[in-house]
Amino acid sequence: MSLLFQAAKWSMRAASRSRYNRFLESLNEPKQAQQETLKSILALTKQQKLPSSLTVYSDYPSGTSWNLETVQHFEPTSGSSGKGKKWIPYTQSLLNSFQSMFKIWSYDVLSSGIELKSGKTFISISPPQKNQSNDDTEYLGSTLRYITGRFLVAQDLVGTDSHDFFNQVARQLAQAEDLEIISVWSPSYLSSLMKTIASECDAYSMTRVRRQLARSRNWSALWPSLKFVSAWGSANSKTPFEQIAALFPQVHFQKKGLLSTEAPVTVPLFQSDTGALPLWLDVYLEVLDQHGDIRPLYSIKEGEKAEVLITSFGGLKRYQLGDQVVCTTRLGNSPVVEFIGRKAEISDLVGEKIESTWLTEELSHLHGDWLVLPIQSRNQNPSYYQLLHSEKSGTDFESALKGSYHYQLARDQNQLSSAKQLRVPNLIELKQSFFERHGISRGDIKDSRLLTDPVLANEFVQYLDLPNLPFQTQLKP
């Protein structure tokens, strides 16, 4: 271990130890921790209690603070639809909650027993955008950012456009021979970087041997020091996460916790591999259960599924994130939860109600890249198309959809044409490029398996410019 990294590791642990210990204590007393957190949040708005009804983004004023604090900057969130962009006002207290999450996570990683020597780390990075963060380090605060800055791959990039910027990131990642840690959001983003490295490595400043390793996609040999990878690994990201992990059998892979632009929710720990732990000190957490009742998240039982509600240090109160979780087990007196999907991801052309989580489970045996689109056409009934990276999936897509009662009914009533499959080489790269045009950074694009908006689906098909389509797209439903 270099003396520089040894000093940085000691400084990081020293800066994070107190918060980490408080977090562990909160796992044993979640009710008390949540009462204190709620009291602190309400004090920032001079309110005595939470509203009786749930809230959504449109309930809050735009362009201003949602509590008594000054806005530091506004951060956009839009999922992977590129539509309905929401701007979240970031106050100092909200930033502190994100920094707290990072302290807990980093302390746990540095205390895990993974033997790090160089500390060289790649963190998801996107082209700089005005008045918003472009990588994970923006959440660290000045002290932690200074400590970690010396060990980061891909810094100070100034690409002329998003494509050029992405290629620069790939180049620097490929050239980091002593890379030990990778932290990205989407595993598909990392996969795209690796594909770019394999195809463009001849232009990189690398030895002939390392170029050959990249061309042959011998990733373990290209980054022989890699020890730890953190990425989304649940719901739609489960398959791409497992695909990347299979390429690095000696590396520890960890699924990220639930982190929204609105607030941090959970954090993964090495001592729990079935989910993540709620951040009781940094956000007030409730659930909307399957009976429609609002309950504290700490009351959720093993095997129970529910929608997460947050009351944040940024001023949101009983806010519907739209994220659903399941309790997998308990650690101390706290539930361990895993993200299982978005509640509102439903495609409904004629009443068939295809739900994203259900569809992903029905086709969970497929390991290649695939995406389902609801297509409205001018020359035939609407239908569903599964775009596949590979030639054949070995699955009868139509039969799989008929596992849904409402889909079968719509087909019986001749409201939908039969579902079909189309091969689209480089599907993931094309999808990422398309959503970049809609203002979403590559590292933030989620691994959705279903586009629920038919207008967006038609735009995507037109963007692909596929020859000999069996239908004529229309841009308006």
Steps between C-alpha positions, in 0.01 A plus 500: 500500500639841403564740785275757329205263480565373852475859627186564292336181626572597861357850437187361333432261786564772758260737325230233473533293819263702719218499243547131431477413869187710544349325201569156650336612826193616307454151356421377852270792586337602168184642660693738724736599217206575271323711761812714537544526124139607445530763772808647331336503157180667623706767679633608159143580388356623832228236477382277780393189311488327164213554255217248517519429125780387272682747277651499151736738321222724363397584858821700550588845362765511227817706504509558875593333828259252658608589854657794685848437361671663202519298180858404409407374154223312316548140395289343220341159514313329220563127524560362152207648316649838430156646567355686792835617631479602867737748660579429864627793714813392686545669836795450736305262724404285203862497377606399851270197484667385176844556653394295803403211273838512326686505832313191618557315175868593461583413863336161457693432177833608650433282806386195302834324482543557125872557456542826311846622402474785249147619581453581130127546451267560208177680590215550254555825314293691244559811286488817711158667504427850617391525866492127565738226615672285239640219717458332838775705664271805504324339797814468710557850629826689466703302757420151372524618140851628568604172665366280218593729209857368463377145440228553241515385138367729226525851639497845336354378171374757250334310217356707218176301516357207698638243255851646514478527879394134529793391284739697720361328810546160332859587406601601852325199651686266264833661586450457879703181540494525881121544520357351823147638543215572258185682612234563235124520500400297198690177426405553135700824507806305610429239232488774234829642620659155472368448147639839400836411651510172304427673168708818546801381701743521206485879534579498874838562666544141615755227454453252218422228754229706670345591165478131419334433836241768427435377144451145625282628787718337762376743763642326806848521346448859383419607859685237708471705822122550485351400838155658534212608274187686616199537267124468476420129519129464574181491290580594137871525577525144636594334170761755380647503853540122495644510147773746605570308822555179300789669318684562829468183712765616751344843560250584775181645345258698715150616407440866570234608744198709410611854422267749333571855392249607764679333794719205602288207622713191569867402506658155445723342765745213464330315785173481307495363145122472454423871480583836653436675831277807545674830578299573814706810586483667158142471380162419657369182338149361475331254268166479327416134553289275280190585705544873433614577855790735584743339745856557621751313286644336812168314544527316169513122538718244325363422155273806499500732199415869519550840338752735661394843629763757599507811715834660418734767629430677171139568595304213345232353726337159457623513143428209268827392343325232298763247608392163635704290741476160664626414847746211461608455864589706809828624643476600862151650526507641147356353181739423216326606179559454129370712214262298280378756247307813427132500590382712206682314218192368319436492126133528414413541130149352506455384859757217499697649792847347450697570818880533480580294812272216386648503149858493631416199719325318213808541278761473776659197329615719210861608555559716191409864445130550428238775514123490455314780319126571474455601135207694358491488120295653220445180304412237764391446859749604769737229616809423707846455359794347680830637371783251541874542471546133404342316209259281698380499860363147505183645655151527353447867585130491415441204733686676780278808469190281499588413857332833576122463517436850362742448210330172409162674513621782272631244249176299514306819427731583208612825662869412470702340222725210596828581673821468297877503539756705307877472508681828570880471520661732758160548664630632832737751338220629275265529797758697698566732207126557456444596864805725497319699231217532751733660753590198716866430575620151405592406853148583622305300240313219671490145369131509413358204314174669402432843353153582627447816293389410145599844367853452631502142367410623152769767518752233597402278207537793262838579656612139436403540131441127462446373143187315387291561809168312491319813621491876442579696815307800614629765737169577667269245658 
